[in-house]
Amino acid sequence: MAQTPAPPPAKLLTWPDLTKRPKPTPDATVDYGTDPMQKVDVWLPKGKTRGRFPVVVMIHGGCWTTSIADRSLMNWIADDLRNAGVAVWNIDYRGVDRSGGGYPSTFADAATAADQLTVNAKKYNLDTRRVLAIGHSAGGHLALWLAARPKIPASSPLHTAHPLRIRHVISLGGLPDLEATATNADNGCGTDVVAKLVGTPTPQHPDVYADTSVPRLLPLGMKQDLINGREDRIIPFVMATGYIARATAAGDTATLHT
């Protein structure tokens, strides 16, 4: 009997492979400001008529820079989650290269976009008790930062009394530690972008990392999963291992997947 030939080895999906695929579209878009980037795309599962949807807050990467990427980069994963019965709240924000971007506006945009989920939960049948944040690259930092917002001191302009409560964070090739990113020349975003993101020290804001870099806000008190490649040429693997060590030492449940 002839043997069945072995299947060909799996081929990694390249950037051109992804962008050549048909791009799915969201079910609705919410404006939370007047800038073209101050929008949230809403992705809703089909066919479910009872109960509320679990929801993922999705944050795109691109080195915190709008000219590199926007929320549409996450359309394919948002569509996959929608088809699996999970709603997606895919946020955008002003990057450091846009008028008004940087500190505090890039952070404030992400926070306002996330909090709009609570405002619109009834309209879109979203379960605010089951909210998970997923961020890619620079979005991994913002996903963890959104989860850390309850720890931001009241003296910070980024403080909010009742931020959206996030129960679990998944960082995909993320940059969770801004101080480490700013001093690691091997990171694919470069070191200068961090200074553009957090600003320069002032008498009113002498420590630019106190309310922006996630390790300063540990423990987060929730499960955190970091997915990073050992051979990633853009985001050094040490970015994940260093953060995991600090989060674990602070008492958090943080797991690295590679």
C-alpha positions in Angstrom: 0.0 0.0 0.0 1.4 3.4 -1.0 2.1 5.6 1.9 0.3 8.9 2.2 2.8 11.7 1.6 3.5 13.9 4.5 1.9 17.4 4.4 4.2 20.2 3.5 5.7 22.2 6.3 3.6 25.1 7.6 4.5 28.4 6.1 4.8 31.5 8.2 2.4 34.2 7.4 4.3 37.2 6.1 3.2 40.9 6.1 2.4 40.9 2.4 0.4 37.6 2.9 -1.7 39.4 5.6 -2.3 42.6 3.7 -3.3 40.8 0.5 -6.2 39.0 2.3 -9.6 40.5 2.1 -10.0 43.0 5.0 -13.1 42.4 7.1 -15.1 45.4 8.3 -16.5 46.2 11.8 -20.2 46.4 12.7 -20.0 50.0 14.0 -17.6 52.9 14.8 -17.8 55.1 17.9 -16.3 58.6 18.0 -14.8 59.7 21.3 -13.3 63.0 20.1 -12.9 65.2 17.0 -9.6 63.9 15.7 -9.8 61.3 13.0 -7.8 58.9 15.2 -10.2 59.2 18.1 -12.4 56.3 17.1 -13.3 52.8 18.2 -14.4 50.0 15.9 -17.0 47.7 17.3 -17.1 44.0 16.3 -20.1 42.0 17.3 -20.8 38.2 17.2 -23.6 37.2 14.9 -26.6 35.1 15.8 -26.6 35.4 19.6 -29.9 36.8 20.9 -29.6 36.3 24.7 -27.0 37.3 27.2 -24.1 39.8 26.9 -20.9 39.3 25.0 -17.5 38.9 26.5 -15.4 41.6 25.1 -11.8 42.2 24.1 -10.3 45.7 24.2 -7.9 45.6 21.3 -5.0 48.0 21.0 -2.8 48.1 17.9 0.9 48.7 17.9 3.2 50.6 15.5 5.7 52.2 18.0 3.0 54.6 19.3 3.2 56.2 15.8 0.1 56.7 13.7 2.0 56.7 10.4 3.2 53.2 11.1 -0.1 51.6 12.0 -3.7 52.3 13.0 -6.5 50.2 14.3 -7.2 48.6 10.9 -4.1 46.4 11.5 -6.2 44.4 14.0 -9.2 43.8 11.7 -8.3 40.2 10.9 -7.9 39.1 14.5 -11.0 41.1 15.5 -13.0 39.3 12.8 -11.7 35.9 14.1 -12.8 36.8 17.6 -16.2 38.0 16.4 -16.7 34.7 14.6 -15.8 32.9 17.9 -18.5 34.7 19.8 -16.4 37.4 21.4 -17.1 41.1 20.9 -14.1 43.4 20.1 -13.6 47.0 21.1 -10.8 48.0 18.7 -9.5 51.4 19.8 -7.4 54.0 18.1 -5.4 56.9 19.5 -3.3 59.8 18.5 0.3 58.7 18.0 3.4 60.7 18.9 3.6 61.9 15.3 0.2 63.6 15.3 -0.8 67.0 16.6 -1.6 66.7 20.3 0.1 63.2 20.5 2.5 62.2 23.2 2.1 62.9 26.9 -0.6 63.1 28.2 -2.8 62.9 25.1 -1.8 59.5 23.7 -2.5 57.9 27.1 -5.6 59.9 27.6 -6.9 58.9 24.2 -6.4 55.2 25.0 -8.1 55.7 28.4 -11.1 57.6 27.0 -11.5 55.0 24.2 -11.5 52.2 26.7 -14.0 53.9 29.1 -16.4 54.4 26.2 -17.0 50.6 26.4 -18.8 51.2 29.7 -20.8 54.0 28.2 -21.9 51.9 25.2 -22.2 48.5 26.9 -26.0 48.4 27.0 -26.2 49.6 23.4 -23.9 46.9 22.0 -24.8 44.1 24.6 -21.3 44.0 26.1 -20.5 42.3 29.4 -18.4 44.7 31.4 -17.7 41.9 33.9 -15.8 39.9 31.2 -13.3 42.4 29.7 -9.9 41.3 28.5 -7.3 43.6 26.9 -5.1 42.4 24.0 -2.3 44.6 22.6 0.3 44.1 20.0 3.8 45.6 20.2 3.4 49.2 21.5 -0.2 48.2 22.0 1.0 45.5 24.4 2.3 48.3 26.6 -1.0 50.2 26.3 -3.0 47.1 27.1 -1.1 46.6 30.4 -1.2 50.3 31.1 -5.0 50.4 30.7 -5.2 47.5 33.3 -2.9 49.5 35.6 -5.0 52.7 35.6 -6.4 52.1 39.1 -2.9 52.4 40.4 -2.2 55.8 38.9 -1.9 58.4 41.6 -4.6 61.1 42.0 -2.0 63.8 41.4 -1.4 62.6 37.8 -3.3 64.2 34.9 -3.9 60.6 33.7 -5.8 59.6 36.9 -9.5 58.6 36.5 -11.8 57.9 39.4 -13.6 54.9 37.8 -11.6 53.4 34.9 -12.8 50.5 32.9 -12.0 47.3 34.9 -9.9 44.9 32.9 -9.8 41.3 34.2 -6.9 39.8 32.1 -4.3 41.1 29.7 -2.5 39.5 26.8 0.5 41.3 25.4 1.6 40.1 21.9 5.3 41.0 21.3 4.8 43.9 23.7 7.0 46.6 25.2 5.7 46.7 28.8 8.6 48.6 30.4 9.2 52.0 28.9 12.3 52.7 30.9 13.9 49.5 29.6 12.7 50.3 26.0 14.3 53.8 26.3 17.7 52.3 27.1 17.7 49.3 24.7 19.0 50.3 21.3 18.1 46.9 19.9 14.4 47.5 20.1 12.8 48.0 16.7 11.0 51.2 17.7 14.2 53.0 18.7 14.8 54.8 21.9 13.8 58.4 20.8 10.1 57.5 20.5 9.8 56.8 24.2 10.9 60.4 24.9 8.3 61.6 22.5 5.7 59.5 24.2 6.4 60.4 27.9 7.7 63.9 27.4 10.4 65.7 29.3 10.5 66.2 33.1 9.0 69.4 34.4 8.6 70.7 38.0 4.9 69.5 37.8 5.8 66.1 36.3 9.4 65.4 37.4 9.2 61.6 36.9 7.9 60.9 33.4 7.7 57.1 34.0 5.7 57.3 37.3 2.3 57.2 35.5 3.3 55.8 32.1 5.5 52.7 32.6 3.7 49.6 33.8 6.4 48.3 36.2 6.0 51.4 38.2 2.4 50.6 38.8 2.8 46.9 39.8 1.1 44.8 41.1 -1.8 44.9 38.7 -3.7 42.2 40.5 -4.8 40.3 37.5 -3.6 37.5 35.2 -1.1 38.7 32.5 0.1 36.6 29.6 3.0 37.8 27.4 3.6 36.1 24.1 7.1 36.9 22.7 9.3 35.3 20.1 12.9 34.4 21.1 14.0 35.3 17.6 11.9 38.4 17.3 14.1 41.0 15.5 11.9 43.9 16.4 11.0 43.5 20.0 14.0 41.9 22.0 13.0 38.9 24.0 14.5 40.5 27.1 11.7 43.0 27.1 9.4 40.2 28.1 11.7 38.3 30.5 12.6 41.5 32.4 8.9 42.5 32.9 7.8 39.0 33.9 10.5 39.0 36.6 9.3 42.3 38.0 5.6 41.4 37.8 6.2 38.1 39.5 8.3 39.7 42.3 5.4 42.1 42.9 3.0 39.2 43.4 1.2 39.2 40.1 0.5 36.0 38.0 2.4 36.8 34.9 3.3 34.1 32.4 5.6 34.2 29.4 4.7 32.1 26.3 7.3 31.6 23.6 
